[in-house]
Amino acid sequence: MFEFIKSYPFLAALIVPVISFFFQSYPRFFNRYFGIDLWMRMMETDLVRENNHRIPTKKIRKNFIFEGYFSTPPVFPWLFSYVPKKTLEKYQGFISPLFDIIQNLVVFGITYHLTQNLETSLIAQVIYATMPIAILENSYLTPRSLGYLNFTLAFYPILYYSNFHDIRFLFVGFGFTILLFLTHRFALQSLLFVGLFFSVIEKTLIYPLIFFASMFIAILLSRGYYLRVLKGHLSITHFWIINYRYRFAHQIRGIVANKKSDFLGLIYYLLSTFTPISLVATNLWLIIPLGYMLNQWLLLFPLPLIDPFIFKMSLWVLFCYILAVLVLSVKYLIPIGEGQRYLEMALAPTAVVTTTLFQVLISNDHKYLAYLLFFSILTFNITLTVYSQLKGVIQDKTRSVRDTTKQVFNFLNNIRPIPRIMCIPHYNAAMYAYNTKTKVLMDIEVCKINETSFLSPILRRKVSDIASEYNLDYLVLNKRYATKDELKLSKNKVVFATDDIEVINIRQR
């Protein structure tokens, strides 16, 4: 094995990513159709595919009671519009882990570029591959993994250029920043914040100049379409400015029952309650770079200084951690995103810095401490990941399409005329819009997100009043999420039921 690694070092770099791919993907063999964002991404891809692989410019009416225009970053749906619909449905659960393989290889490349050490680079891959927060984010079809990969490929080269003035890295960073504008809103927003931080630290304008120059190019390349994406981005922010109190609320029970929700609800509760500690628990490797930075400031133990550029990467990790803590702790900051997601922007530098610091410990007669920390954290992270995959993905009942859900699809598809429905929880609306012929009470245009604020994040109106105004026929209710009694609905109105789902007649006409 070791001879192979020495003989074929760059082929050896594929070993950890391939193992990681299967580690991330195996829950899909037990629960293939998991994830609330999955169906919206599938619909967006369908719309681009049906429009000859071009972004739709006309108003979209298909399956949506609230009509609107396409306003999603175009790269992801455009890219997968070339995959046949049935093929994409079958293999959608393996796409996010696939992008993560590329990110893992990027971690190898960065580490090898900085250290010229194969062993260190391979260890960095192991560290990156065992970060629970990354693995769970890749558990369903989402453009996040592509966005985070793009973020790393945009920011790292610019940071490197700013410190070493290698013009090649500037062009690489510039190119991927342009691409990021058309790929993922949150990753782009994170790039702006991290760039502004380093502009202050390094006293340079290179970061904002690259950012806004890339924005200009993205507008030109997309023939102005990016402005619609930007409008949607601002609309989401405005929506949460109004609704920040309910960011982690239950749609029916509000914020009181948050801690009694399902497994994912429990995670959000812990993140928002014990923020500094729970954030580290999502990726225990953070202990190493954060502990080193704390030690250097408090001078607790005599540790040698690390390479100045690695120190800059430590600041990258530290900034994302502090920003995540602030957003989760200060409710007024909720509109700029879920705090833990900022920590996901620092996964690559966390792996690089942690590996480097382990090498520092080993070279300074602390190898037993380094080995103890490495294997302890590795064991904890793998255990937490497996447990989270089991509870959050494999055993999920409310965010997945199972046999009982398919029975409901069949029932709705056989109703004539085509029914108009609403869903509780509302986050399942896209699931029914994609898998049935019904008209669903939801929107397609992010810019109009405020139009459905009476539905989500909390239900602000009676179901009967909503049904009357929007001429609805049925409510699809997941009984594990809420009950008819909570909604004040008659038991006699149930027209179809499975073990966990009820279709309730709410027709008012």
SVG drawing of the C-alpha trace seen along z (x, -y; Angstrom):
<svg xmlns="http://www.w3.org/2000/svg" viewBox="-70 -49 81 51">
<polyline fill="none" stroke="black" stroke-width="0.4" points="0.0,0.0 2.7,-2.4 4.8,-1.5 1.8,-2.3 1.4,-5.7 5.1,-6.5 5.0,-5.3 1.7,-6.9 1.2,-9.9 -1.5,-11.6 -3.5,-8.4 -3.2,-7.9 -5.0,-11.2 -8.1,-9.5 -8.3,-6.9 -9.8,-9.0 -12.3,-10.9 -13.6,-7.6 -14.1,-6.1 -15.7,-9.4 -18.1,-9.3 -19.5,-5.9 -19.5,-7.0 -21.7,-10.0 -23.9,-8.1 -24.8,-4.9 -27.9,-6.4 -29.4,-6.8 -29.7,-3.0 -32.1,-3.2 -33.9,-6.4 -33.4,-7.5 -35.7,-10.5 -34.7,-12.6 -34.5,-16.4 -36.9,-19.3 -34.8,-21.2 -34.5,-18.1 -37.8,-18.6 -37.4,-22.3 -34.0,-21.6 -35.5,-18.9 -38.3,-21.2 -35.9,-24.0 -33.8,-21.6 -36.9,-20.3 -37.9,-23.9 -34.5,-24.5 -34.4,-21.2 -37.9,-21.8 -36.7,-25.2 -33.9,-23.7 -31.3,-24.1 -32.0,-27.8 -33.2,-29.8 -36.9,-30.4 -37.8,-34.0 -41.6,-33.7 -43.9,-33.5 -44.1,-30.0 -47.5,-28.6 -46.9,-24.9 -48.1,-23.4 -47.8,-26.6 -50.8,-28.6 -48.5,-31.6 -47.1,-32.2 -43.8,-33.9 -40.5,-34.0 -37.4,-31.8 -34.9,-33.5 -32.5,-30.8 -28.7,-31.0 -28.5,-29.3 -25.4,-27.1 -26.7,-24.2 -30.1,-23.7 -28.4,-24.4 -25.7,-21.8 -28.0,-19.1 -30.6,-19.9 -28.4,-17.8 -29.0,-14.7 -32.2,-12.9 -35.0,-13.3 -35.3,-9.7 -31.6,-9.3 -31.4,-12.4 -34.2,-11.1 -32.5,-7.8 -29.0,-9.2 -29.8,-12.6 -28.6,-11.4 -25.1,-10.9 -24.5,-14.3 -23.6,-16.4 -21.1,-13.8 -19.6,-13.8 -18.9,-17.6 -17.5,-17.0 -15.0,-14.5 -13.7,-17.4 -13.5,-19.6 -11.5,-16.9 -9.1,-16.8 -8.8,-20.6 -7.8,-20.3 -5.1,-17.8 -3.9,-20.2 -3.8,-23.2 -2.0,-21.3 0.5,-19.8 1.1,-23.2 1.8,-24.8 3.8,-22.0 5.2,-19.9 4.5,-16.9 2.5,-14.0 1.8,-12.5 0.5,-15.9 -1.7,-16.3 -3.3,-12.8 -3.9,-13.5 -5.6,-16.8 -8.0,-14.7 -8.8,-12.4 -9.6,-15.4 -11.8,-17.0 -13.6,-13.7 -14.6,-13.3 -16.3,-16.7 -19.9,-15.9 -21.2,-19.2 -20.0,-18.7 -21.3,-15.1 -24.8,-16.0 -25.0,-19.0 -24.4,-16.5 -27.2,-14.1 -29.5,-15.4 -29.5,-17.1 -28.5,-20.7 -26.3,-23.2 -24.5,-23.9 -21.7,-21.5 -21.0,-23.0 -21.3,-26.5 -18.9,-25.7 -16.4,-24.2 -16.7,-27.3 -16.2,-29.4 -12.9,-27.7 -11.7,-27.9 -12.6,-31.6 -11.3,-32.8 -8.1,-30.7 -6.4,-31.9 -7.2,-35.6 -5.9,-35.2 -2.8,-33.6 -2.3,-36.3 -2.8,-39.0 0.1,-37.5 2.5,-36.3 1.4,-38.3 1.3,-35.4 -0.8,-36.8 -2.0,-33.3 -3.8,-32.9 -5.5,-36.3 -7.0,-35.1 -8.1,-31.8 -9.8,-33.5 -11.4,-36.1 -12.8,-33.4 -14.3,-31.4 -15.8,-34.5 -17.6,-35.2 -18.9,-31.7 -19.9,-31.9 -22.3,-34.8 -24.2,-32.4 -24.0,-29.4 -24.9,-30.0 -26.3,-33.0 -25.1,-32.1 -21.6,-31.2 -21.4,-34.4 -22.6,-36.4 -20.0,-34.6 -17.3,-35.5 -18.2,-39.2 -18.0,-39.1 -14.7,-37.1 -13.2,-39.4 -14.1,-42.5 -12.6,-41.0 -9.3,-40.4 -9.4,-43.8 -9.3,-45.3 -6.6,-42.8 -4.3,-43.2 -5.2,-46.9 -5.9,-46.1 -8.9,-46.7 -8.1,-43.7 -11.0,-41.6 -13.9,-44.1 -12.4,-45.1 -12.4,-41.4 -15.9,-40.9 -17.6,-43.9 -15.7,-43.4 -16.9,-39.8 -20.4,-41.0 -20.2,-43.3 -19.0,-40.5 -21.6,-38.1 -24.4,-40.6 -22.9,-40.9 -22.5,-37.1 -26.0,-36.4 -27.5,-39.2 -28.8,-40.9 -30.3,-37.7 -28.1,-37.9 -30.0,-41.1 -33.1,-38.9 -31.0,-36.5 -29.8,-39.5 -33.4,-40.7 -34.3,-37.3 -31.4,-37.3 -32.4,-40.7 -36.0,-39.5 -35.0,-36.5 -33.0,-38.8 -36.0,-41.2 -38.3,-38.3 -36.2,-37.2 -35.8,-40.7 -39.6,-40.6 -39.7,-37.0 -36.5,-36.6 -38.2,-35.6 -39.6,-32.5 -36.5,-31.3 -36.5,-27.9 -40.2,-27.8 -42.6,-25.0 -45.1,-26.1 -48.1,-25.2 -46.8,-25.3 -44.5,-28.3 -41.3,-28.7 -42.5,-27.2 -42.2,-23.6 -38.9,-24.0 -36.9,-21.9 -39.5,-19.1 -39.3,-18.9 -37.7,-16.1 -34.0,-15.3 -33.1,-18.2 -35.2,-20.6 -33.3,-19.4 -30.0,-20.3 -31.2,-23.8 -32.3,-24.2 -28.9,-23.1 -27.1,-25.4 -29.2,-28.4 -29.0,-27.7 -25.4,-26.5 -23.9,-28.2 -20.1,-28.4 -19.9,-24.8 -22.4,-23.2 -20.8,-24.8 -17.5,-23.2 -19.3,-19.9 -20.5,-19.9 -16.8,-19.7 -14.5,-18.9 -11.4,-19.5 -12.1,-23.1 -10.5,-22.6 -7.1,-22.5 -7.0,-25.9 -9.2,-27.7 -7.1,-26.3 -3.9,-27.4 -5.2,-30.9 -6.4,-31.2 -3.0,-29.9 -1.1,-32.4 -3.1,-35.3 -3.1,-34.2 0.4,-32.6 -0.7,-29.6 1.9,-27.2 5.1,-27.8 4.2,-26.8 6.2,-27.8 4.8,-30.2 3.4,-28.7 3.9,-29.8 2.4,-33.3 0.2,-32.2 -1.1,-29.2 -1.8,-31.8 -3.9,-33.8 -5.8,-30.6 -6.3,-30.3 -7.8,-33.7 -10.2,-32.6 -11.4,-29.8 -11.6,-32.1 -13.6,-34.7 -16.1,-32.2 -16.5,-30.7 -17.0,-34.1 -19.5,-35.1 -21.4,-31.8 -21.6,-32.4 -22.8,-36.0 -25.5,-35.1 -26.8,-32.2 -26.6,-34.2 -27.9,-37.6 -31.4,-37.1 -31.3,-40.4 -28.5,-38.9 -30.7,-35.9 -31.7,-37.6 -28.1,-37.1 -28.4,-33.3 -28.2,-30.2 -25.1,-30.8 -23.6,-27.3 -23.5,-27.7 -20.7,-30.3 -18.7,-27.6 -19.1,-25.5 -17.2,-28.1 -14.1,-27.3 -14.0,-23.5 -11.1,-23.5 -8.8,-25.8 -9.8,-23.9 -8.4,-20.7 -5.2,-22.4 -4.5,-24.3 -5.3,-21.4 -3.0,-19.1 -0.2,-21.7 -0.6,-22.1 -0.5,-18.4 2.9,-18.4 4.0,-21.3 3.1,-19.3 4.9,-16.1 8.1,-18.0 8.2,-19.6 8.2,-16.5 4.4,-16.4 3.7,-13.5 1.7,-11.5 -0.5,-14.5 -1.0,-14.9 -1.8,-11.2 -4.3,-11.3 -6.0,-14.4 -6.1,-13.0 -7.7,-9.6 -10.0,-11.0 -11.4,-13.6 -11.6,-11.2 -13.6,-8.7 -15.9,-11.4 -16.6,-12.8 -17.3,-9.5 -19.6,-8.4 -21.5,-11.6 -21.8,-11.4 -23.1,-7.8 -25.6,-8.7 -26.8,-11.8 -27.2,-9.9 -29.3,-7.3 -31.6,-9.7 -31.7,-12.6 -31.7,-10.8 -32.3,-7.1 -35.1,-7.3 -36.6,-10.6 -40.4,-10.5 -41.4,-14.1 -38.9,-15.2 -38.8,-12.0 -40.8,-10.3 -41.6,-6.8 -44.2,-4.2 -47.0,-5.9 -46.1,-9.2 -46.3,-7.5 -49.8,-6.2 -50.8,-9.8 -49.3,-10.9 -51.3,-8.2 -54.5,-9.3 -54.1,-12.9 -53.1,-12.1 -56.3,-10.2 -58.6,-13.1 -60.5,-15.0 -60.6,-17.8 -57.0,-18.6 -57.2,-19.6 -55.7,-22.6 -53.9,-21.7 -51.9,-23.1 -49.4,-21.1 -48.5,-21.0 -45.6,-21.2 -45.2,-23.8 -41.7,-22.7 -43.2,-19.6 -45.1,-21.7 -42.4,-21.3 -42.5,-17.5 -46.1,-17.4 -45.7,-20.0 -43.0,-17.8 -44.6,-14.4 -48.3,-15.1 -50.4,-17.0 -52.0,-19.2 -51.8,-22.9 -50.0,-23.6 -50.2,-26.6 -46.5,-27.7 -44.4,-30.1 -41.6,-29.5 -40.2,-33.1 -38.0,-33.9 -38.6,-37.6 -42.3,-37.0 -41.4,-35.1 -43.5,-37.5 -46.7,-36.5 -46.6,-33.2 -45.7,-34.7 -49.1,-33.7 -48.1,-30.1 -44.5,-30.1 -42.5,-30.3 -45.6,-30.1 -49.3,-29.6 -50.9,-33.0 -54.4,-32.3 -57.0,-29.6 -56.9,-26.8 -60.6,-27.4 -59.9,-31.1 -56.9,-30.2 -58.9,-27.5 -61.7,-30.0 -59.4,-32.7 -57.3,-30.5 -60.1,-28.1 -58.4,-25.1 -59.7,-21.5 -57.5,-19.5 -54.9,-19.8 -52.1,-17.2 -51.2,-16.8 -48.3,-14.9 -49.6,-13.6 -46.1,-13.3 -45.8,-17.1 -49.2,-18.3 -52.7,-17.1 -56.2,-17.9 -57.1,-19.1 -54.3,-21.6 -55.7,-22.9 -59.3,-22.7 -60.3,-20.5 -63.1,-17.9 -62.2,-14.2 -65.1,-13.6 -63.3,-15.5 -60.5,-13.0 -60.8,-11.5 -57.6,-9.4 -55.1,-8.4 -51.9,-6.4 -50.0,-5.7 -48.5,-9.1 -50.4,-11.3 -54.0,-12.5 -55.6,-14.1 -58.4,-16.4 -61.2,-18.0 -61.0,-21.7 -63.2,-22.9 -65.3,-25.9 -67.4,-26.3"/>
</svg>
